[in-house]
Protein backbone atom coordinates (compact mmCIF):
# COMPACT_ATOMS: atom_id res chain seq x y z
CA UNK A 1 0.00 0.00 0.00
CA UNK A 2 1.34 3.43 -0.91
CA UNK A 3 1.72 5.91 1.96
CA UNK A 4 -0.48 8.97 1.78
CA UNK A 5 0.86 10.58 4.91
CA UNK A 6 -2.39 9.90 6.81
CA UNK A 7 -1.79 6.39 8.12
CA UNK A 8 0.23 5.80 11.34
CA UNK A 9 3.08 4.08 9.45
CA UNK A 10 3.96 7.30 7.63
CA UNK A 11 4.48 9.12 10.92
CA UNK A 12 6.50 6.26 12.43
CA UNK A 13 8.69 6.00 9.33
CA UNK A 14 9.87 9.57 9.82
CA UNK A 15 10.20 9.55 13.61
CA UNK A 16 13.80 8.29 13.54
CA UNK A 17 16.39 7.82 10.83
CA UNK A 18 19.27 5.32 11.00
CA UNK A 19 22.69 6.98 11.21
CA UNK A 20 23.82 4.96 8.18
CA UNK A 21 21.02 6.51 6.09
CA UNK A 22 21.86 10.08 7.15
CA UNK A 23 25.59 9.43 6.62
CA UNK A 24 24.94 8.04 3.12
CA UNK A 25 22.85 11.07 2.18
CA UNK A 26 25.48 13.51 3.42
CA UNK A 27 28.28 11.55 1.70
CA UNK A 28 26.46 11.23 -1.64
CA UNK A 29 25.16 14.81 -1.80
CA UNK A 30 27.22 17.33 -3.76
CA UNK A 31 24.72 20.06 -4.71
CA UNK A 32 22.14 21.60 -2.39
CA UNK A 33 19.42 24.18 -2.98
CA UNK A 34 18.77 25.82 0.40
CA UNK A 35 15.27 27.32 0.26
CA UNK A 36 14.72 30.11 2.77
CA UNK A 37 18.29 31.36 2.93
CA UNK A 38 18.81 34.56 4.91
CA UNK A 39 21.34 37.36 4.54
CA UNK A 40 21.30 37.88 8.33
CA UNK A 41 24.32 36.12 9.95
CA UNK A 42 22.29 35.63 13.14
CA UNK A 43 19.66 33.49 11.36
CA UNK A 44 20.01 29.69 11.47
CA UNK A 45 19.64 29.43 7.66
CA UNK A 46 22.71 31.68 7.16
CA UNK A 47 24.69 29.64 9.70
CA UNK A 48 23.74 26.34 8.03
CA UNK A 49 24.53 27.78 4.57
CA UNK A 50 28.00 28.83 5.72
CA UNK A 51 28.63 25.50 7.46
CA UNK A 52 27.66 23.43 4.41
CA UNK A 53 29.75 25.62 2.10
CA UNK A 54 32.72 25.21 4.47
CA UNK A 55 32.29 21.42 4.20
CA UNK A 56 32.62 21.51 0.42
CA UNK A 57 28.99 21.30 -0.67
CA UNK A 58 27.91 23.40 -3.66
CA UNK A 59 25.00 25.23 -2.02
CA UNK A 60 22.73 27.62 -3.88
CA UNK A 61 20.69 29.89 -1.62
CA UNK A 62 17.05 30.30 -2.70
CA UNK A 63 15.05 33.33 -1.60
CA UNK A 64 12.89 35.42 -3.96
CA UNK A 65 13.43 38.51 -1.79
CA UNK A 66 17.22 38.26 -2.20
CA UNK A 67 17.32 36.94 -5.77
CA UNK A 68 20.29 38.14 -7.79
CA UNK A 69 22.33 39.14 -4.74
CA UNK A 70 25.43 37.32 -3.54
CA UNK A 71 25.32 35.52 -0.22
CA UNK A 72 28.58 34.05 1.08
CA UNK A 73 29.93 34.16 -2.47
CA UNK A 74 26.95 32.32 -3.96
CA UNK A 75 24.32 33.90 -6.24
CA UNK A 76 20.84 33.77 -4.67
CA UNK A 77 18.16 32.21 -6.89
CA UNK A 78 14.48 33.16 -6.81
CA UNK A 79 13.20 29.58 -7.17
CA UNK A 80 14.23 25.96 -7.52
CA UNK A 81 13.52 26.16 -11.25
CA UNK A 82 16.04 29.01 -11.51
CA UNK A 83 18.65 26.94 -9.66
CA UNK A 84 18.07 24.04 -12.03
CA UNK A 85 18.23 26.27 -15.12
CA UNK A 86 21.50 27.89 -14.01
CA UNK A 87 23.24 24.60 -13.20
CA UNK A 88 22.14 22.33 -16.04
CA UNK A 89 25.32 20.26 -16.02
CA UNK A 90 25.15 19.72 -12.25
CA UNK A 91 21.60 18.84 -11.11
CA UNK A 92 20.35 19.45 -7.58
CA UNK A 93 21.03 16.49 -5.28
CA UNK A 94 19.21 17.86 -2.23
CA UNK A 95 16.51 20.45 -1.66
CA UNK A 96 16.76 21.72 1.89
CA UNK A 97 13.58 23.42 3.07
CA UNK A 98 14.29 26.14 5.60
CA UNK A 99 10.69 27.40 5.67
CA UNK A 100 7.73 26.57 7.90
CA UNK A 101 5.63 23.41 7.54
CA UNK A 102 2.85 25.26 5.72
CA UNK A 103 5.30 26.20 2.94
CA UNK A 104 6.83 22.71 2.71
CA UNK A 105 4.10 21.13 0.55
CA UNK A 106 4.25 23.69 -2.28
CA UNK A 107 8.07 23.60 -2.17
CA UNK A 108 8.08 19.81 -2.44
CA UNK A 109 5.73 20.11 -5.43
CA UNK A 110 8.10 22.67 -6.98
CA UNK A 111 10.97 20.21 -6.49
CA UNK A 112 8.90 17.41 -8.05
CA UNK A 113 8.48 19.55 -11.18
CA UNK A 114 12.27 19.64 -11.75
CA UNK A 115 13.95 17.48 -14.34
CA UNK A 116 16.00 15.65 -13.35
CA UNK A 117 14.47 15.19 -9.93
CA UNK A 118 16.59 15.86 -6.85
CA UNK A 119 17.55 12.77 -4.86
CA UNK A 120 16.63 14.14 -1.43
CA UNK A 121 14.09 16.48 0.15
CA UNK A 122 15.37 17.58 3.55
CA UNK A 123 13.03 19.54 5.84
CA UNK A 124 14.73 21.56 8.55
CA UNK A 125 14.10 21.25 12.31
CA UNK A 126 10.44 21.84 13.10
CA UNK A 127 9.38 21.37 9.46
CA UNK A 128 7.18 18.39 8.67
CA UNK A 129 4.60 17.61 6.00
CA UNK A 130 3.77 13.91 5.81
CA UNK A 131 1.52 14.25 2.74
CA UNK A 132 4.27 16.10 0.82
CA UNK A 133 6.79 13.49 1.96
CA UNK A 134 4.53 10.73 0.63
CA UNK A 135 4.27 12.49 -2.75
CA UNK A 136 8.06 12.78 -2.97
CA UNK A 137 8.65 9.19 -1.86
CA UNK A 138 6.11 7.94 -4.43
CA UNK A 139 8.38 9.51 -7.07
CA UNK A 140 11.48 7.79 -5.65
CA UNK A 141 12.97 10.62 -3.59
CA UNK A 142 14.39 10.20 -0.11
CA UNK A 143 12.74 12.45 2.48
CA UNK A 144 14.17 13.59 5.81
CA UNK A 145 11.99 15.73 8.07
CA UNK A 146 12.55 17.68 11.27
CA UNK A 147 16.35 17.37 11.11
CA UNK A 148 19.22 19.76 10.46
CA UNK A 149 22.01 18.65 8.10
CA UNK A 150 24.49 20.83 10.02
CA UNK A 151 23.66 19.11 13.31
CA UNK A 152 23.62 15.67 11.72
CA UNK A 153 26.95 16.26 9.96
CA UNK A 154 28.51 17.55 13.16
CA UNK A 155 27.16 14.65 15.19
CA UNK A 156 28.22 11.96 12.70
CA UNK A 157 31.65 13.48 12.03
CA UNK A 158 32.44 13.89 15.72
CA UNK A 159 32.61 17.68 15.57
CA UNK A 160 29.89 17.87 18.19
CA UNK A 161 31.09 14.86 20.18
CA UNK A 162 34.64 16.10 20.66
CA UNK A 163 33.45 18.75 23.11
CA UNK A 164 31.59 16.19 25.21
CA UNK A 165 28.18 16.72 23.66
CA UNK A 166 26.50 13.51 22.54
CA UNK A 167 29.52 11.42 23.54
CA UNK A 168 28.35 10.52 27.06
CA UNK A 169 31.78 11.69 28.22
CA UNK A 170 32.21 15.10 29.75
CA UNK A 171 35.68 16.38 30.42
CA UNK A 172 37.27 19.53 31.77
CA UNK A 173 40.25 18.93 29.50
CA UNK A 174 40.54 21.30 26.59
CA UNK A 175 40.35 19.41 23.27
CA UNK A 176 43.52 19.27 21.22
CA UNK A 177 42.91 20.91 17.86
CA UNK A 178 44.42 19.50 14.69
CA UNK A 179 46.03 22.83 13.91
CA UNK A 180 45.11 26.48 14.14
CA UNK A 181 41.51 27.57 14.37
CA UNK A 182 38.40 25.50 14.69
CA UNK A 183 38.30 21.72 14.78
CA UNK A 184 36.69 20.59 11.50
CA UNK A 185 36.14 16.90 10.92
CA UNK A 186 34.48 15.15 8.03
CA UNK A 187 32.08 12.25 7.97
CA UNK A 188 34.65 10.21 6.02
CA UNK A 189 37.31 10.76 8.71
CA UNK A 190 34.90 9.70 11.46
CA UNK A 191 33.91 6.60 9.53
CA UNK A 192 37.55 5.54 9.15
CA UNK A 193 38.32 6.04 12.86
CA UNK A 194 35.28 4.10 14.07
CA UNK A 195 35.85 1.05 11.86
N, C-alpha and C positions, 0 to 999 in steps of 0.2 A: 504494500500500500504506500502511495506517495504521501509524504508529509505536507500538510497544508499550513502548519504552524499552530493549529488549534488543538491537536491531540496532545496528551501529556508527554508522549515520547519526544516530541519536538523540543519541549522545554528541557527535559532531562538531557537530551543529546548536546545541548549547549550550556549545561551547568558547569561542566569541567572539561578541560581539554588535556590529553596526554602531553607530557613534556616533549616526547619524540615528535608529535605532530607539529607543535609550535616551533620546535627547533628546525624541522624540515622546511616549514614555510619560510622562516627567517633565513635559512641557508639558501633556498632556491630562488628567493625574490631578489631581483636586481633593480626593477623600476617600480616606483610607488607614486600614485597620485594622491596627495593629502588634501582632502576636501574640507574646507573650513579653516585654512591656514590664516594666521594672524600676523600682523606686522608689529605687534606689541610684544617685546621680549619677556614680559611678565606672564603672558598667556601660555597655558600648557601646550597649545598647538604649535607655537613658535619654538618652545623648548624641545618638543618631540621632533619637529622638522630639523632643527640644528643637530640633535643627537643622531638621527638617522643619516643625515648628510655626512657627519663626522665618522660614521661607521661604513661609509663607502656606497651607500644606496643612492641611486639616481632618483631624487624626489622632486616632483613638480608640485608646487603649491597651487591649490585651486580655490579661488575666492573671487566672485564677480565684482565685488567692491574694490578689489586691489588689482584687477586684471591689467596686464601690461607693465606693471611695476616689477622691480627686482626685489626679491626677498632672500637674504642670505646667498646672494649670487645666482639665484634661480628666477627665471621669468615666471610670474604668476599668470595662470590661465583662468579664463572665465568659467570653463566647464570641462567635464571629462572629454567631451567630443573635441574640444580645442586641444587638449593634451594629446589625444590620439592622433589628430591631424598633424600636429607639429612634431611628432616623433614616430613617423610611419615605419622606420626601419627598426625601432625598438618599442614593441608594444608594452602596454601597462601590465605588469605582473600582479600588482596589488592596488586596490582602491581602499584607502583608509578614510573612514567617515568620522570626522571630528565635528559633527553636528548633533543636534538632539534627536531623540528617537522618532519624533514626528517627521523629521526630514529624511530619515534613513530610507524609508520605502521608495520615495521618488528618486533618491540618489542610486539605490540599487537598480531600479528600472532604467535609469540613465546608463549605468554601467552595463546592463544587459543588452543595450542597444549598440554597444561598441562591437567592432569587428577588427581584429579578433577579440574575443572575450578576455577579460582579465582572468587570472587563475584564482585570485583570492579577493573576497570582500572582508574587510576587517573593520568592525565597529568599535569605536573607542570606549573607554570606561563609562558606564552609565547609559550606553546606547544599545538598544535591543529592539529588534523588530522580527519576530518569529515568522510572520507571513512573508516578509521580504526575503528572509533567509531561505525559506522553503522554495521560493521562486528561483533564487540563485542556485541552490543545490540541485533543483530539477534540471537546470541547464549545465550541470557538471562543475560548478564553482565550489571552492571550499569557503566556508563562512566561519568567522570567529567573531563573537559578540562579547561586549562588556569586558574587554581586555585592552591593555596598552602595549604596543610593540616595543616601546622604550623600556617599560618595566619588565616585560618578558625577556627581552634581549639581555638586559642587565642581570636579571635573575639567573638565566641559563648560562651566561658567560662567566658568572662569578663576580661581576663588577659590584653587584649589590652585596653578595655574600662576604666579600673580603673585609667589609667593615663590621661584620657580626650580624647583619640583618639577614634573616632567612637561613642562617647557617646553624642555628641552635648553639652557637658558641659565641659568647661575648667576651671581649678581652679589652684590657686597658692598654695593651701594647699598641703602639702606632704601627700601621701597616707599612711594610717596606715597598716603596714604589719601584717600578722597573726602570726608572730614569727620572728625568725632570718632569714636573707637571702632574697631571692627573692620571691615575691608573686607568688604562683602557684595555680591556680584554675583548677577545672575540669569541663567538660561539664555537668556532673551530678549535681554538686553543683549549677551551674548557673541555670539549669533547675528547681531545687527545690526552689531557691530564687525568680524566676520570676513567679512562679505559684500562 
